[in-house]
């Protein structure tokens, strides 16, 4: 590795190293024994020590592996033998020190020993071995040398792990950690001079100390996986170019990163260059604070800059840049693949993490927050893997993939960013999996300008605007997500957007679950869209789309709206249990509605109005509280091969100048009529089967004029066809049979065009009731309106609104002044008990509660268009 020009053979740093090597013994101390002849900076030579001490040290010259060990792996030294005892004049029977001194006193004595002497003491006897391995002794040694609160293990050359002492299976984790770090180089400003001045205190210890990181880097250039420990302090202005597999680790008590700070103001604080494949940088605060010089703009420098062919590990660092033109962490170039984990990148004045130009790498468990621009920016075919990162409270977008940027984003928590949580633009194609994207101040995911991407199994919720925006020819895959509690819509596709929206759970949004507009043409497949405060799917302003196999239910307004020139295809959906309409075509809404199940809505299953002209084909429409299909206010449409049944009111309503075409439908088992046409309604009804309805199979009323051709109308509980109230019709080739009241009933003044109709086998219950003198109310109650002669009684002062059947006139109002009003549809008010005169032919009075209502017009979405 190099540290700019200062690392040349004549640079000031090497000159300083030479000066240090010329110091007197004591700058740092050796544990490698008396045979060590190294002349590197501050190496202490112990040739002047007393013979006995040199002999003790020489027994440990095997290296660090033989230094810190238990007595089972080291022969008992002669210093601990009886011969040595005799040399010192200590008799075995008076071995007071080994056998009679209390443990507490011995541990207190041992606490003054350094690590080498403590290991030697452990070789004296079994008791000393036990006491010399006391956890408190090694904890004190570890924390005094390395200054770290917890033990640190090094399971691999570039892997470090802090552990809780009480949660590891180790006889002495403090001793093990001490041994792990023993060969480290220490950077501790001013401490080398202290060691030199007090060298007798450190006899037997081989630890090298330097004042600067540059000096430490130069000292390990030829080492294999060297470890440099940075002690507490602020290291400023060093040019740190890493081009070898060196490990640099902060070392301080408590929160290490708060105590060890490396900063620069002119160049990138750390620059990783080719050759640093296994370098490690951890537990450090890294700052780039450019000088405030308005006359000279600094270049795009960073806290950490990683170039091509670099694979370093950045672990547990706090990273902050005040540069307005450079990212805090910049990763760029082919085969640039760092591992950045457990870092905090926050409060930067530009981008937090910038990954560019085919770079890769793993980015794990980082917190990226409160940055001025994107928290993460991925560009130009970069392909990072980003897992479990926390990206929040950014002053711009959370994650921005741009200009063919890619990447894999897994289990990230992305929230409270000022713009979208995740933005995809200009050919970018990321994969976003199992993330939580929420509380964005605009939206959750924003895909635009030919963006792509896969968004799979994410939680997208509580965003200010839509959970997902797709626009401007973008084509993402939105699959198996939960999209909910949006302050506006769930998924918003506009401006010629496309995409696959599949198998999502979209619910509880303030506006439409999915909105499609302005020539957009997505595929909406297999989603559950429900419990919205507005509608389910809203297609408008020439929107298109293939909407297939979704379940749309329990929305406050329409399940699906189609309006303003839109033309989607809806196939094999289940649209049900809505609080208004199932599918609502209005204001020139078109499209195809095919093979859907539409049921159990508070209003109609389908409504068509104001110039809309959809194709309604092979659907099952049932359980509507306001009918099956309602066509009104100039609505059109082709309705064919549908099954329309079990609706509370008419199977099909046609009114107010509407003109649909109905063919090959089955309309049956309605709790009201089959088809009701009134208020100027028209339409062509051809080859339909209309049967088993509670009221008329086809009711034509109030200036309407439809055409009925070759229909079968049968088994009704009232009449087959009724025409009333100045309406007319063309009836041609129809079969009307086996209906309860009659086949074809025409009110006074009605004269339809009739040709080749077959009316047969009807039960004629009205005619029979009249014949046998029964009140017509007995066979109709107030739910049916049999067509017969309508009378009123002047004596009883009834009005034109009170109809009296002919048998009640004869029996109940015999001798009264009566008059014929009309031949039309009515139930008998006399039999119903609504007159003051008691009916002699009927039973208890009954209240008329029949009503008819139209669907409320849906409220248009106000989801914001984002350019």
NORSUL-V66140 format. One record per residue. N is the residue number from 0. RES is the residue in one small letter. SS is DSSP state (H for helix, E for strand, C for the rest). OMEGA is omega as a letter, one per 40 degrees, with the letter a starting at -180 (* if undefined). Layout:
N;RES;SS;OMEGA  N;RES;SS;OMEGA
This chain:
0;x;C;a  1;x;E;i  2;x;C;a  3;x;H;a  4;x;H;a  5;x;H;a  6;x;H;i  7;x;C;a  8;x;C;i  9;x;C;a  10;x;C;a  11;x;H;a  12;x;H;i  13;x;H;i  14;x;H;i  15;x;H;i  16;x;H;i  17;x;H;i  18;x;H;i  19;x;H;a  20;x;H;i  21;x;C;i  22;x;C;i  23;x;C;a  24;x;C;i  25;x;C;a  26;x;C;i  27;x;C;a  28;x;E;a  29;x;C;i  30;x;C;a  31;x;C;i  32;x;C;a  33;x;C;a  34;x;C;a  35;x;C;a  36;x;C;a  37;x;C;i  38;x;C;i  39;x;C;a  40;x;C;i  41;x;C;i  42;x;C;a  43;x;C;i  44;x;C;a  45;x;C;a  46;x;C;a  47;x;C;i  48;x;C;i  49;x;C;a  50;x;H;a  51;x;H;i  52;x;H;i  53;x;H;i  54;x;H;i  55;x;H;a  56;x;H;a  57;x;H;i  58;x;C;a  59;x;C;a  60;x;C;i  61;x;C;a  62;x;C;a  63;x;H;a  64;x;H;a  65;x;H;a  66;x;H;a  67;x;C;a  68;x;C;i  69;x;C;a  70;x;H;i  71;x;H;a  72;x;H;a  73;x;C;i  74;x;C;i  75;x;C;a  76;x;C;i  77;x;H;i  78;x;H;a  79;x;H;a  80;x;C;i  81;x;H;i  82;x;H;i  83;x;H;i  84;x;H;a  85;x;H;i  86;x;H;a  87;x;C;i  88;x;C;a  89;x;C;a  90;x;C;a  91;x;H;a  92;x;H;i  93;x;H;a  94;x;C;a  95;x;H;a  96;x;H;a  97;x;H;a  98;x;H;a  99;x;C;i  100;x;C;a  101;x;C;a  102;x;H;a  103;x;H;a  104;x;H;i  105;x;H;i  106;x;H;i  107;x;H;i  108;x;H;a  109;x;H;a  110;x;C;i  111;x;C;a  112;x;C;i  113;x;C;a  114;x;H;a  115;x;H;i  116;x;H;i  117;x;H;i  118;x;H;i  119;x;H;i  120;x;H;a  121;x;C;a  122;x;C;a  123;x;C;a  124;x;C;a  125;x;H;a  126;x;H;i  127;x;H;i  128;x;H;i  129;x;H;a  130;x;H;a  131;x;H;i  132;x;C;i  133;x;C;a  134;x;H;a  135;x;H;i  136;x;H;a  137;x;H;i  138;x;H;i  139;x;H;i  140;x;H;a  141;x;H;a  142;x;H;i  143;x;H;a  144;x;H;a  145;x;H;i  146;x;C;i  147;x;C;a  148;x;C;a  149;x;C;i  150;x;E;a  151;x;E;i  152;x;E;i  153;x;E;a  154;x;E;i  155;x;E;a  156;x;C;a  157;x;C;i  158;x;E;a  159;x;E;a  160;x;E;i  161;x;E;a  162;x;E;i  163;x;C;a  164;x;H;a  165;x;H;a  166;x;H;i  167;x;C;i  168;x;C;i  169;x;C;i  170;x;C;i  171;x;C;a  172;x;H;i  173;x;H;i  174;x;H;i  175;x;H;i  176;x;H;i  177;x;H;i  178;x;H;a  179;x;H;a  180;x;C;a  181;x;C;a  182;x;C;a  183;x;C;i  184;x;E;a  185;x;E;i  186;x;E;a  187;x;C;a  188;x;C;i  189;x;C;a  190;x;H;i  191;x;H;i  192;x;H;i  193;x;H;i  194;x;H;i  195;x;H;a  196;x;H;a  197;x;C;a  198;x;H;a  199;x;H;i  200;x;H;a  201;x;H;i  202;x;C;a  203;x;C;i  204;x;C;i  205;x;C;i  206;x;E;a  207;x;E;i  208;x;E;i  209;x;E;a  210;x;C;a  211;x;C;i  212;x;H;i  213;x;H;i  214;x;H;i  215;x;H;i  216;x;H;i  217;x;H;a  218;x;H;a  219;x;C;a  220;x;C;a  221;x;C;a  222;x;C;i  223;x;C;a  224;x;C;i  225;x;C;a  226;x;E;i  227;x;E;i  228;x;E;i  229;x;E;a  230;x;E;a  231;x;C;i  232;x;E;i  233;x;E;a  234;x;E;a  235;x;E;i  236;x;C;i  237;x;C;i  238;x;C;a  239;x;E;i  240;x;E;a  241;x;E;i  242;x;C;i  243;x;C;a  244;x;C;i  245;x;C;i  246;x;E;a  247;x;E;a  248;x;E;i  249;x;E;a  250;x;E;a  251;x;C;i  252;x;C;i  253;x;C;i  254;x;C;a  255;x;H;a  256;x;H;i  257;x;H;a  258;x;H;a  259;x;E;a  260;x;E;i  261;x;E;a  262;x;E;i  263;x;E;i  264;x;C;a  265;x;C;a  266;x;C;i  267;x;C;a  268;x;C;i  269;x;E;i  270;x;E;i  271;x;E;a  272;x;C;a  273;x;C;a  274;x;C;a  275;x;C;a  276;x;C;a  277;x;C;i  278;x;C;a  279;x;E;i  280;x;E;a  281;x;E;i  282;x;C;a  283;x;C;i  284;x;E;a  285;x;E;a  286;x;E;i  287;x;E;a  288;x;C;a  289;x;C;i  290;x;C;a  291;x;C;a  292;x;C;a  293;x;C;a  294;x;C;a  295;x;C;a  296;x;C;i  297;x;C;i  298;x;C;a  299;x;C;i  300;x;C;a  301;x;C;i  302;x;C;i  303;x;E;i  304;x;E;a  305;x;E;a  306;x;C;a  307;x;C;i  308;x;C;i  309;x;C;a  310;x;C;a  311;x;C;i  312;x;E;i  313;x;E;a  314;x;E;i  315;x;C;i  316;x;C;i  317;x;E;a  318;x;E;a  319;x;E;i  320;x;E;i  321;x;C;i  322;x;C;i  323;x;C;a  324;x;C;a  325;x;C;i  326;x;C;i  327;x;C;i  328;x;E;a  329;x;E;i  330;x;E;a  331;x;E;i  332;x;C;i  333;x;C;i  334;x;C;i  335;x;C;a  336;x;C;i  337;x;C;i  338;x;E;i  339;x;E;a  340;x;E;i  341;x;C;a  342;x;C;i  343;x;E;i  344;x;E;a  345;x;E;i  346;x;C;i  347;x;C;a  348;x;C;i  349;x;C;i  350;x;C;i  351;x;C;a  352;x;E;a  353;x;E;a  354;x;E;a  355;x;E;i  356;x;C;i  357;x;C;i  358;x;C;i  359;x;C;i  360;x;C;i  361;x;E;a  362;x;E;a  363;x;E;i  364;x;C;i  365;x;C;i  366;x;E;a  367;x;E;a  368;x;E;i  369;x;C;i  370;x;C;a  371;x;C;i  372;x;C;a  373;x;C;i  374;x;C;i  375;x;E;i  376;x;E;a  377;x;E;a  378;x;E;i  379;x;C;i  380;x;C;i  381;x;C;a  382;x;C;i  383;x;C;i  384;x;E;a  385;x;E;a  386;x;E;i  387;x;C;i  388;x;C;a  389;x;E;a  390;x;E;a  391;x;E;i  392;x;C;i  393;x;C;i  394;x;C;i  395;x;C;i  396;x;C;i  397;x;C;i  398;x;E;a  399;x;E;i  400;x;E;a  401;x;E;i  402;x;C;i  403;x;C;i  404;x;C;a  405;x;C;i  406;x;C;i  407;x;E;a  408;x;E;a  409;x;E;i  410;x;C;i  411;x;C;i  412;x;E;a  413;x;E;a  414;x;E;i  415;x;C;i  416;x;C;a  417;x;C;i  418;x;C;a  419;x;C;i  420;x;C;a  421;x;E;a  422;x;E;a  423;x;E;a  424;x;E;i  425;x;C;i  426;x;C;i  427;x;C;a  428;x;C;i  429;x;C;i  430;x;E;a  431;x;E;a  432;x;E;i  433;x;C;i  434;x;C;i  435;x;E;a  436;x;E;a  437;x;E;i  438;x;C;i  439;x;C;a  440;x;C;i  441;x;C;a  442;x;C;i  443;x;C;a  444;x;E;a  445;x;E;a  446;x;E;a  447;x;E;i  448;x;C;i  449;x;C;i  450;x;C;i  451;x;C;i  452;x;C;i  453;x;E;i  454;x;E;a  455;x;E;i  456;x;C;i  457;x;C;i  458;x;E;a  459;x;E;a  460;x;E;i  461;x;C;i  462;x;C;a  463;x;C;i  464;x;C;a  465;x;C;i  466;x;C;i  467;x;E;i  468;x;E;i  469;x;E;a  470;x;C;i  471;x;C;i  472;x;C;i  473;x;C;a  474;x;C;a  475;x;C;i  476;x;E;i  477;x;E;a  478;x;E;i  479;x;C;i  480;x;C;i  481;x;E;a  482;x;E;a  483;x;E;i  484;x;C;i  485;x;C;i  486;x;C;i  487;x;C;a  488;x;C;i  489;x;C;i  490;x;E;a  491;x;E;a  492;x;E;a  493;x;C;i  494;x;C;i  495;x;C;i  496;x;C;i  497;x;C;i  498;x;C;i  499;x;E;i  500;x;E;a  501;x;E;i  502;x;C;i  503;x;C;i  504;x;E;a  505;x;E;a  506;x;E;i  507;x;C;i  508;x;C;a  509;x;C;i  510;x;C;a  511;x;C;i  512;x;C;i  513;x;E;i  514;x;E;a  515;x;E;a  516;x;E;i  517;x;C;i  518;x;C;i  519;x;C;a  520;x;C;a  521;x;C;i  522;x;E;a  523;x;E;a  524;x;E;i  525;x;C;a  526;x;C;i  527;x;E;a  528;x;E;a  529;x;E;i  530;x;C;i  531;x;C;i  532;x;C;i  533;x;C;a  534;x;C;a  535;x;C;i  536;x;E;a  537;x;E;a  538;x;E;a  539;x;E;i  540;x;C;i  541;x;C;i  542;x;C;i  543;x;C;i  544;x;C;i  545;x;E;a  546;x;E;a  547;x;E;i  548;x;C;i  549;x;C;i  550;x;E;a  551;x;E;a  552;x;E;i  553;x;C;i  554;x;C;a  555;x;C;i  556;x;C;a  557;x;C;i  558;x;C;i  559;x;E;i  560;x;E;i  561;x;E;a  562;x;E;i  563;x;C;i  564;x;C;a  565;x;C;a  566;x;C;i  567;x;C;i  568;x;E;i  569;x;E;a  570;x;E;i  571;x;C;i  572;x;C;i  573;x;E;a  574;x;E;a  575;x;E;i  576;x;C;i  577;x;C;a  578;x;C;i  579;x;C;a  580;x;C;i  581;x;C;i  582;x;E;a  583;x;E;i  584;x;E;i  585;x;E;i  586;x;C;i  587;x;C;i  588;x;C;a  589;x;C;i  590;x;C;a  591;x;E;i  592;x;E;a  593;x;E;i  594;x;C;i  595;x;C;i  596;x;E;a  597;x;E;a  598;x;E;i  599;x;C;i  600;x;C;i  601;x;C;i  602;x;C;a  603;x;C;i  604;x;C;i  605;x;E;i  606;x;E;i  607;x;E;a  608;x;E;i  609;x;C;i  610;x;C;i  611;x;C;a  612;x;C;a  613;x;C;i  614;x;E;a  615;x;E;a  616;x;E;i  617;x;C;i  618;x;C;i  619;x;E;a  620;x;E;a  621;x;E;i  622;x;C;i  623;x;C;a  624;x;C;i  625;x;C;i  626;x;C;i  627;x;C;i  628;x;E;i  629;x;E;i  630;x;E;a  631;x;E;i  632;x;C;i  633;x;C;i  634;x;C;i  635;x;C;i  636;x;C;i  637;x;E;a  638;x;E;a  639;x;E;i  640;x;C;i  641;x;C;i  642;x;E;a  643;x;E;a  644;x;E;i  645;x;C;i  646;x;C;a  647;x;C;i  648;x;C;a  649;x;C;i  650;x;C;i  651;x;E;i  652;x;E;i  653;x;E;a  654;x;E;i  655;x;C;i  656;x;C;i  657;x;C;a  658;x;C;i  659;x;C;i  660;x;E;a  661;x;E;a  662;x;E;i  663;x;C;i  664;x;C;i  665;x;E;a  666;x;E;a  667;x;E;i  668;x;C;i  669;x;C;i  670;x;C;i  671;x;C;a  672;x;C;i  673;x;C;i  674;x;E;i  675;x;E;a  676;x;E;a  677;x;E;a  678;x;C;i  679;x;C;i  680;x;C;i  681;x;C;i  682;x;C;i  683;x;E;i  684;x;E;a  685;x;E;i  686;x;C;i  687;x;C;i  688;x;E;a  689;x;E;a  690;x;E;i  691;x;C;i  692;x;C;a  693;x;C;i  694;x;C;a  695;x;C;i  696;x;C;i  697;x;E;i  698;x;E;a  699;x;E;a  700;x;C;i  701;x;C;i  702;x;C;i  703;x;C;a  704;x;E;i  705;x;E;i  706;x;E;i  707;x;E;a  708;x;E;i  709;x;C;i  710;x;C;i  711;x;E;a  712;x;E;a  713;x;E;i  714;x;C;i  715;x;C;i  716;x;C;i  717;x;C;a  718;x;E;i  719;x;E;i  720;x;E;i  721;x;E;i  722;x;E;a  723;x;C;i  724;x;C;i  725;x;C;i  726;x;C;i  727;x;E;a  728;x;E;i  729;x;E;a  730;x;E;a  731;x;E;i  732;x;C;a  733;x;C;i  734;x;E;a  735;x;E;a  736;x;E;i  737;x;C;i  738;x;C;a  739;x;C;a  740;x;C;a  741;x;E;i  742;x;E;i  743;x;E;a  744;x;E;a  745;x;E;i  746;x;C;i  747;x;C;i  748;x;C;a  749;x;C;a  750;x;C;a  751;x;C;i  752;x;E;a  753;x;E;a  754;x;E;i  755;x;C;i  756;x;C;i  757;x;E;a  758;x;E;a  759;x;E;i  760;x;C;i  761;x;C;a  762;x;C;i  763;x;C;a  764;x;H;i  765;x;H;i  766;x;H;i  767;x;H;i  768;x;H;i  769;x;H;a  770;x;H;a  771;x;C;i  772;x;C;a  773;x;C;i  774;x;C;a  775;x;C;i  776;x;H;a  777;x;H;a  778;x;H;a  779;x;H;a  780;x;C;a  781;x;C;a  782;x;C;a  783;x;C;a  784;x;C;i  785;x;C;a  786;x;E;i  787;x;E;a  788;x;E;a  789;x;E;a  790;x;E;i  791;x;E;a  792;x;E;i  793;x;C;i  794;x;C;i  795;x;C;i  796;x;C;i  797;x;C;a  798;x;C;i  799;x;C;i  800;x;C;i  801;x;C;a  802;x;C;i  803;x;E;a  804;x;C;a  805;x;H;a  806;x;H;i  807;x;H;i  808;x;H;a  809;x;H;a  810;x;H;a  811;x;C;a  812;x;C;i  813;x;C;a  814;x;C;i  815;x;C;i  816;x;C;a  817;x;E;i  818;x;E;i  819;x;E;i  820;x;E;a  821;x;E;i  822;x;E;a  823;x;E;a  824;x;E;i  825;x;C;i  826;x;C;a  827;x;C;i  828;x;H;i  829;x;H;i  830;x;H;i  831;x;H;i  832;x;C;a  833;x;C;i  834;x;C;i  835;x;C;a  836;x;C;a  837;x;C;i  838;x;C;a  839;x;C;a  840;x;C;a  841;x;C;a  842;x;C;a  843;x;C;i  844;x;C;a  845;x;C;a  846;x;C;i  847;x;C;a  848;x;C;a  849;x;C;i  850;x;C;i  851;x;C;i  852;x;C;i  853;x;C;i  854;x;C;i  855;x;C;i  856;x;C;a  857;x;C;i  858;x;C;a  859;x;C;i  860;x;C;i  861;x;C;i  862;x;C;a  863;x;C;i  864;x;C;i  865;x;C;a  866;x;C;*
